[in-house]
Amino acid sequence: MMHHLMGMKDALMNFYEEPEAMHELIDYIVDYELEFAKTVIDKIHPDALFHHDDWGSQISTFLAPKMFEEFFLPGYKKLYGFYKANGVELIIHHSDSFAATLVPDMIEMGMDIWQGVMNTNKIPELIAEYGGKISFMGGLHSGEIDFPEWTPEICAEYVEKACKTNGKKYYIPCLTSGLPMSSFPGVYEEVTSQIDKMSRELF
């Protein structure tokens, strides 16, 4: 959210140049989200939460793990802890990026599922190390599947590879985008159909 207020470049620079001000801004945003959370809990009583916040590019996080831990971990623990304390059983967080180095923080803040996990994170290694503490949802890079010349065969190939590579436990196949839709008509529906087909074969 901070990059919407000051631009991406200034937001990243200010973690170094204005750390106290950034802490204050993050605290304000967390308080805002907590007030929103109270309304959601009161009016909707959700069992699950799907929260969006991209933490990196395809090859790296925006912040070093230590800096992420300093600035963002406390606020997320507070926010996700509030949801969990008020009946939300499942926290799903979307970040279609590289964030493998942040998985210990994800677990500590209370995430149950990391949605949008890209293959650059070496998903099988993450499952081997952290499976049982967190699950991984993604592995189907939208940028490689959701394009004008897509075909059902391409979708089937990617789905089969993802499912067989990442296994049956602690992995949920899906496009890395965080919405139930695709940029090009038919891709989301075809991928969903192929996932259903592969699930029937594997289970």
VEXDOKOL-136877 format. One line per field, with one value per atom (N, C-alpha, C): residue in three letters; y, x, z. Coordinates in pm, whole numbers. Example, Ala and Ser with C-alpha at 12.3 -4.5 7.8 and 13.67 -1.06 7.14 Angstrom:
% residues 2
r: c(ala, ala, ala, ser, ser, ser)
yy: c(-569, -450, -330, -225, -106, 3)
xx: c(1319, 1230, 1320, 1285, 1367, 1290)
zz: c(780, 780, 780, 708, 714, 787)
//
This chain:
% residues 203
r: c(met, met, met, met, met, met, his, his, his, his, his, his, leu, leu, leu, met, met, met, gly, gly, gly, met, met, met, lys, lys, lys, asp, asp, asp, ala, ala, ala, leu, leu, leu, met, met, met, asn, asn, asn, phe, phe, phe, tyr, tyr, tyr, glu, glu, glu, glu, glu, glu, pro, pro, pro, glu, glu, glu, ala, ala, ala, met, met, met, his, his, his, glu, glu, glu, leu, leu, leu, ile, ile, ile, asp, asp, asp, tyr, tyr, tyr, ile, ile, ile, val, val, val, asp, asp, asp, tyr, tyr, tyr, glu, glu, glu, leu, leu, leu, glu, glu, glu, phe, phe, phe, ala, ala, ala, lys, lys, lys, thr, thr, thr, val, val, val, ile, ile, ile, asp, asp, asp, lys, lys, lys, ile, ile, ile, his, his, his, pro, pro, pro, asp, asp, asp, ala, ala, ala, leu, leu, leu, phe, phe, phe, his, his, his, his, his, his, asp, asp, asp, asp, asp, asp, trp, trp, trp, gly, gly, gly, ser, ser, ser, gln, gln, gln, ile, ile, ile, ser, ser, ser, thr, thr, thr, phe, phe, phe, leu, leu, leu, ala, ala, ala, pro, pro, pro, lys, lys, lys, met, met, met, phe, phe, phe, glu, glu, glu, glu, glu, glu, phe, phe, phe, phe, phe, phe, leu, leu, leu, pro, pro, pro, gly, gly, gly, tyr, tyr, tyr, lys, lys, lys, lys, lys, lys, leu, leu, leu, tyr, tyr, tyr, gly, gly, gly, phe, phe, phe, tyr, tyr, tyr, lys, lys, lys, ala, ala, ala, asn, asn, asn, gly, gly, gly, val, val, val, glu, glu, glu, leu, leu, leu, ile, ile, ile, ile, ile, ile, his, his, his, his, his, his, ser, ser, ser, asp, asp, asp, ser, ser, ser, phe, phe, phe, ala, ala, ala, ala, ala, ala, thr, thr, thr, leu, leu, leu, val, val, val, pro, pro, pro, asp, asp, asp, met, met, met, ile, ile, ile, glu, glu, glu, met, met, met, gly, gly, gly, met, met, met, asp, asp, asp, ile, ile, ile, trp, trp, trp, gln, gln, gln, gly, gly, gly, val, val, val, met, met, met, asn, asn, asn, thr, thr, thr, asn, asn, asn, lys, lys, lys, ile, ile, ile, pro, pro, pro, glu, glu, glu, leu, leu, leu, ile, ile, ile, ala, ala, ala, glu, glu, glu, tyr, tyr, tyr, gly, gly, gly, gly, gly, gly, lys, lys, lys, ile, ile, ile, ser, ser, ser, phe, phe, phe, met, met, met, gly, gly, gly, gly, gly, gly, leu, leu, leu, his, his, his, ser, ser, ser, gly, gly, gly, glu, glu, glu, ile, ile, ile, asp, asp, asp, phe, phe, phe, pro, pro, pro, glu, glu, glu, trp, trp, trp, thr, thr, thr, pro, pro, pro, glu, glu, glu, ile, ile, ile, cys, cys, cys, ala, ala, ala, glu, glu, glu, tyr, tyr, tyr, val, val, val, glu, glu, glu, lys, lys, lys, ala, ala, ala, cys, cys, cys, lys, lys, lys, thr, thr, thr, asn, asn, asn, gly, gly, gly, lys, lys, lys, lys, lys, lys, tyr, tyr, tyr, tyr, tyr, tyr, ile, ile, ile, pro, pro, pro, cys, cys, cys, leu, leu, leu, thr, thr, thr, ser, ser, ser, gly, gly, gly, leu, leu, leu, pro, pro, pro, met, met, met, ser, ser, ser, ser, ser, ser, phe, phe, phe, pro, pro, pro, gly, gly, gly, val, val, val, tyr, tyr, tyr, glu, glu, glu, glu, glu, glu, val, val, val, thr, thr, thr, ser, ser, ser, gln, gln, gln, ile, ile, ile, asp, asp, asp, lys, lys, lys, met, met, met, ser, ser, ser, arg, arg, arg, glu, glu, glu, leu, leu, leu, phe, phe, phe)
yy: c(-121, 0, 127, 120, 240, 295, 204, 251, 328, 307, 387, 530, 549, 681, 765, 699, 775, 725, 623, 565, 457, 362, 246, 285, 371, 410, 477, 575, 645, 553, 464, 371, 285, 231, 147, 227, 345, 429, 473, 497, 549, 447, 320, 222, 247, 303, 336, 480, 572, 714, 766, 706, 754, 635, 554, 433, 461, 565, 595, 633, 715, 755, 635, 542, 424, 333, 322, 246, 308, 440, 509, 488, 494, 474, 332, 235, 95, 74, 133, 122, 179, 291, 353, 261, 202, 112, -11, -65, -181, -146, -30, 13, 27, 80, 93, -44, -138, -273, -344, -317, -378, -328, -200, -146, -210, -228, -297, -442, -506, -645, -661, -565, -570, -570, -489, -484, -616, -670, -797, -908, -914, -1016, -1000, -877, -848, -877, -841, -849, -980, -1039, -1155, -1285, -1278, -1397, -1497, -1457, -1547, -1661, -1773, -1885, -1873, -1799, -1786, -1642, -1605, -1471, -1486, -1411, -1407, -1265, -1248, -1115, -1099, -984, -958, -862, -896, -803, -865, -819, -874, -829, -925, -898, -901, -914, -919, -923, -940, -960, -1111, -1151, -1293, -1358, -1278, -1335, -1292, -1197, -1147, -1080, -1075, -997, -849, -763, -619, -576, -643, -611, -735, -713, -823, -884, -1013, -1078, -1007, -960, -891, -762, -690, -566, -596, -698, -739, -775, -850, -891, -771, -671, -552, -470, -447, -353, -419, -538, -594, -708, -786, -902, -866, -765, -734, -697, -617, -576, -691, -778, -894, -990, -1008, -1093, -1037, -907, -841, -858, -833, -840, -983, -1075, -1213, -1279, -1238, -1288, -1247, -1124, -1076, -1160, -1184, -1266, -1406, -1467, -1603, -1606, -1501, -1495, -1472, -1436, -1405, -1495, -1619, -1720, -1753, -1679, -1711, -1828, -1937, -2059, -2068, -2000, -2016, -1880, -1853, -1730, -1764, -1712, -1732, -1597, -1593, -1468, -1479, -1382, -1380, -1296, -1357, -1284, -1361, -1317, -1387, -1334, -1386, -1334, -1438, -1405, -1480, -1434, -1528, -1493, -1612, -1703, -1824, -1790, -1682, -1643, -1588, -1564, -1508, -1614, -1739, -1842, -1856, -1853, -1858, -1745, -1626, -1514, -1538, -1598, -1630, -1721, -1821, -1915, -1843, -1759, -1688, -1592, -1528, -1431, -1498, -1629, -1701, -1741, -1728, -1771, -1922, -1967, -2110, -2151, -2063, -2092, -1971, -1994, -1890, -1911, -1823, -1831, -1743, -1796, -1721, -1761, -1865, -1906, -1944, -1883, -1906, -2014, -2072, -2180, -2136, -2007, -1957, -1977, -2008, -2035, -2178, -2261, -2402, -2469, -2479, -2525, -2661, -2762, -2891, -2879, -2791, -2771, -2705, -2611, -2545, -2646, -2731, -2833, -2927, -2968, -3060, -2999, -2869, -2803, -2754, -2705, -2637, -2703, -2808, -2874, -2921, -2894, -2924, -2801, -2699, -2570, -2466, -2484, -2395, -2473, -2437, -2500, -2398, -2447, -2363, -2379, -2267, -2266, -2183, -2246, -2176, -2272, -2234, -2321, -2319, -2243, -2230, -2083, -2047, -1908, -1849, -1756, -1696, -1636, -1578, -1515, -1613, -1741, -1842, -1918, -1906, -1981, -1890, -1777, -1684, -1580, -1616, -1526, -1549, -1460, -1467, -1600, -1664, -1788, -1914, -1903, -2019, -2128, -2252, -2366, -2459, -2542, -2641, -2734, -2762, -2851, -2788, -2657, -2586, -2591, -2565, -2568, -2706, -2810, -2947, -2982, -2939, -2969, -2905, -2778, -2708, -2766, -2798, -2852, -2988, -3074, -3207, -3196, -3110, -3093, -3041, -2940, -2882, -2984, -3058, -3155, -3268, -3317, -3429, -3384, -3260, -3208, -3176, -3118, -3068, -3165, -3270, -3375, -3351, -3443, -3446, -3375, -3349, -3292, -3149, -3065, -2926, -2843, -2889, -2815, -2812, -2692, -2672, -2607, -2675, -2615, -2505, -2395, -2288, -2188, -2103, -1994, -1900, -1837, -1752, -1619, -1579, -1456, -1475, -1366, -1376, -1361, -1379, -1364, -1482, -1518, -1629, -1587, -1549, -1501, -1506, -1482, -1477, -1354, -1315, -1199, -1229, -1354, -1392, -1495, -1475, -1558, -1707, -1782, -1927, -1991, -1915, -1974, -2024, -1939, -1978, -2104, -2106, -2220, -2348, -2335, -2453, -2505, -2415, -2456, -2524, -2466, -2526, -2666, -2683, -2814, -2915, -2870, -2959, -2997, -2902, -2932, -3037, -3023, -3121, -3259, -3262, -3389, -3453, -3374, -3427, -3472, -3399, -3437, -3573, -3597, -3727, -3840, -3811, -3913, -3942, -3837, -3853, -3904, -3870, -3905, -4009)
xx: c(82, 0, 86, 203, 286, 329, 352, 396, 286, 160, 52, 55, 113, 117, 236, 346, 467, 545, 495, 569, 664, 693, 774, 916, 979, 1117, 1131, 1046, 1055, 1021, 925, 890, 1009, 1079, 1194, 1309, 1334, 1442, 1414, 1288, 1256, 1273, 1280, 1315, 1456, 1541, 1677, 1689, 1623, 1642, 1548, 1429, 1331, 1268, 1350, 1295, 1190, 1210, 1112, 977, 982, 857, 788, 866, 807, 743, 807, 746, 612, 609, 485, 377, 417, 320, 265, 353, 309, 214, 246, 157, 19, 17, -111, -191, -121, -189, -242, -164, -209, -333, -332, -450, -573, -551, -660, -714, -622, -665, -736, -693, -758, -902, -923, -1059, -1146, -1088, -1160, -1188, -1089, -1104, -1219, -1233, -1342, -1478, -1489, -1614, -1640, -1534, -1547, -1591, -1527, -1561, -1705, -1744, -1877, -1988, -1964, -2070, -2071, -1953, -1944, -1911, -1835, -1792, -1721, -1615, -1552, -1475, -1468, -1385, -1244, -1230, -1101, -1081, -954, -917, -820, -845, -753, -700, -573, -512, -402, -398, -301, -192, -68, 44, 168, 205, 322, 450, 538, 659, 787, 777, 899, 873, 982, 975, 980, 1000, 1007, 1134, 1238, 1367, 1418, 1351, 1403, 1291, 1309, 1218, 1252, 1155, 1180, 1271, 1258, 1339, 1418, 1535, 1611, 1531, 1547, 1469, 1475, 1591, 1604, 1523, 1524, 1447, 1297, 1259, 1119, 1073, 1156, 1124, 1107, 1192, 1184, 1058, 1030, 923, 785, 778, 648, 599, 690, 647, 559, 594, 509, 366, 352, 218, 135, 197, 124, 86, 175, 141, 19, 17, -95, -225, -217, -337, -389, -301, -344, -380, -311, -345, -485, -524, -658, -763, -739, -834, -846, -732, -734, -806, -786, -849, -1000, -1047, -1188, -1257, -1213, -1287, -1238, -1141, -1087, -991, -1020, -941, -827, -841, -745, -702, -572, -515, -443, -493, -431, -374, -246, -181, -129, -165, -119, 7, 109, 229, 288, 256, 308, 448, 543, 679, 775, 902, 999, 986, 973, 968, 1010, 1087, 1128, 1202, 1277, 1354, 1266, 1139, 1047, 953, 967, 874, 874, 989, 983, 900, 907, 825, 677, 649, 510, 449, 524, 476, 455, 551, 542, 424, 393, 283, 145, 143, 16, -43, 34, -16, -31, -139, -160, -125, -154, -128, -64, 45, 105, 53, -36, -92, -11, 14, 90, 236, 273, 413, 460, 570, 623, 731, 759, 856, 997, 1026, 1158, 1186, 1084, 1101, 1144, 1156, 1193, 1095, 972, 861, 887, 941, 965, 1056, 1155, 1245, 1171, 1083, 1005, 912, 849, 759, 837, 956, 1037, 1076, 1103, 1150, 1037, 929, 825, 688, 673, 544, 492, 366, 308, 293, 376, 366, 296, 307, 245, 228, 128, 108, 132, 157, 198, 99, 47, -57, -9, 4, 54, 126, 248, 329, 295, 190, 151, 165, 280, 316, 220, 138, 38, 102, 222, 288, 330, 344, 385, 267, 151, 34, -75, -93, -202, -152, -153, -106, -190, -183, -277, -278, -162, -154, -169, -230, -246, -327, -304, -381, -414, -516, -545, -426, -350, -235, -128, -106, -10, -55, -182, -236, -217, -249, -238, -94, -1, 140, 190, 157, 204, 141, 13, -56, 3, 22, 78, 218, 300, 436, 435, 352, 346, 300, 196, 142, 240, 304, 397, 528, 567, 691, 674, 561, 542, 472, 415, 361, 220, 175, 36, 12, 118, 100, 152, 75, 113, 131, 70, 76, -63, -104, -232, -203, -226, -195, -294, -242, -327, -240, -304, -232, -179, -66, -5, -77, -159, -237, -332, -370, -446, -596, -647, -791, -843, -970, -1028, -1063, -960, -980, -846, -850, -728, -731, -615, -606, -670, -658, -710, -822, -934, -1053, -1026, -1074, -1068, -953, -848, -730, -764, -826, -857, -944, -1046, -1137, -1066, -978, -906, -808, -735, -641, -717, -829, -910, -956, -997, -1040, -926, -807, -691, -647, -659, -626, -722, -849, -949, -918, -882, -849, -727, -623, -501, -525, -609, -641, -709, -798, -866, -768, -667, -567, -478, -440, -344, -408, -536, -599, -710)
zz: c(0, 0, 0, 62, 73, -62, -158, -289, -361, -320, -377, -324, -208, -145, -190, -228, -257, -378, -445, -557, -509, -596, -558, -520, -599, -573, -437, -410, -282, -165, -185, -78, -39, -137, -108, -47, -99, -46, 98, 129, 261, 373, 340, 444, 497, 412, 452, 504, 435, 465, 574, 586, 685, 759, 825, 888, 995, 1075, 1181, 1120, 1016, 950, 885, 831, 769, 874, 990, 1098, 1138, 1146, 1184, 1078, 951, 843, 844, 863, 869, 986, 1101, 1218, 1186, 1115, 1078, 985, 886, 792, 864, 957, 1034, 1116, 1180, 1256, 1166, 1046, 948, 911, 884, 846, 961, 1084, 1199, 1214, 1189, 1195, 1087, 969, 862, 901, 963, 1005, 1104, 1194, 1292, 1222, 1119, 1043, 970, 909, 837, 933, 1049, 1148, 1194, 1221, 1275, 1174, 1049, 948, 869, 849, 759, 833, 940, 1016, 924, 855, 758, 825, 755, 798, 742, 631, 564, 518, 506, 459, 342, 234, 120, 111, 144, 156, 52, -13, -120, -74, -99, -80, -143, -261, -329, -258, -234, -157, -239, -371, -449, -598, -672, -816, -842, -965, -995, -943, -917, -879, -743, -678, -551, -471, -339, -256, -268, -240, -244, -129, -15, 103, 145, 202, 259, 374, 400, 505, 640, 681, 810, 811, 700, 693, 689, 616, 615, 755, 826, 962, 1054, 1036, 1121, 1093, 965, 930, 919, 864, 830, 919, 973, 1051, 1170, 1251, 1367, 1329, 1225, 1182, 1131, 1053, 1001, 1113, 1211, 1325, 1399, 1413, 1482, 1403, 1271, 1187, 1174, 1134, 1115, 1248, 1354, 1487, 1528, 1492, 1523, 1450, 1322, 1246, 1306, 1338, 1393, 1528, 1608, 1740, 1732, 1613, 1596, 1494, 1489, 1414, 1275, 1224, 1091, 1105, 1038, 1052, 952, 838, 729, 676, 682, 627, 498, 387, 255, 212, 186, 147, 5, -78, -217, -232, -290, -333, -450, -574, -692, -722, -646, -651, -595, -600, -521, -376, -285, -143, -57, -116, -43, 86, 85, 204, 315, 284, 384, 443, 402, 449, 601, 669, 816, 875, 816, 863, 833, 717, 683, 789, 830, 931, 1063, 1101, 1229, 1232, 1119, 1118, 1114, 1090, 1095, 962, 853, 723, 718, 655, 633, 491, 395, 254, 188, 118, 34, -107, -151, -286, -380, -500, -599, -606, -530, -527, -668, -709, -843, -840, -956, -963, -929, -940, -903, -754, -677, -534, -504, -609, -591, -494, -540, -456, -390, -460, -393, -271, -279, -165, -48, -80, 26, 93, 13, 69, 161, 116, 196, 330, 330, 453, 543, 480, 559, 553, 473, 461, 597, 623, 753, 839, 809, 878, 791, 660, 563, 433, 354, 223, 113, -7, -118, -234, -280, -383, -502, -616, -734, -825, -865, -949, -1096, -1133, -1274, -1311, -1361, -1389, -1492, -1448, -1538, -1662, -1647, -1760, -1868, -1833, -1930, -1989, -1927, -1971, -2026, -1962, -1994, -2094, -2222, -2327, -2453, -2552, -2666, -2739, -2753, -2831, -2746, -2629, -2542, -2612, -2570, -2620, -2504, -2518, -2414, -2387, -2493, -2477, -2389, -2405, -2320, -2174, -2152, -2015, -1953, -2030, -1980, -1946, -2032, -2010, -1880, -1859, -1740, -1613, -1620, -1502, -1464, -1562, -1533, -1473, -1531, -1480, -1337, -1310, -1176, -1073, -1106, -1011, -983, -1086, -1067, -1004, -1028, -969, -821, -786, -650, -557, -609, -525, -474, -387, -342, -210, -133, 0, 7, 74, 101, -26, -135, -261, -324, -368, -436, -570, -682, -812, -849, -898, -951, -1025, -1105, -1168, -1060, -1086, -984, -965, -1059, -1040, -923, -861, -738, -753, -873, -896, -978, -963, -1040, -1182, -1257, -1393, -1465, -1594, -1674, -1763, -1811, -1899, -2034, -2078, -2209, -2191, -2259, -2238, -2253, -2156, -2163, -2087, -2059, -1994, -1854, -1774, -1636, -1633, -1717, -1719, -1763, -1864, -1913, -1808, -1744, -1640, -1525, -1486, -1380, -1417, -1543, -1591, -1588, -1629, -1631, -1489, -1397, -1257, -1202, -1234, -1190, -1248, -1375, -1440, -1375, -1352, -1292, -1148, -1076, -938, -933, -1030, -1035, -1064, -1145, -1177, -1057, -984, -875, -747, -727, -600, -617)
//
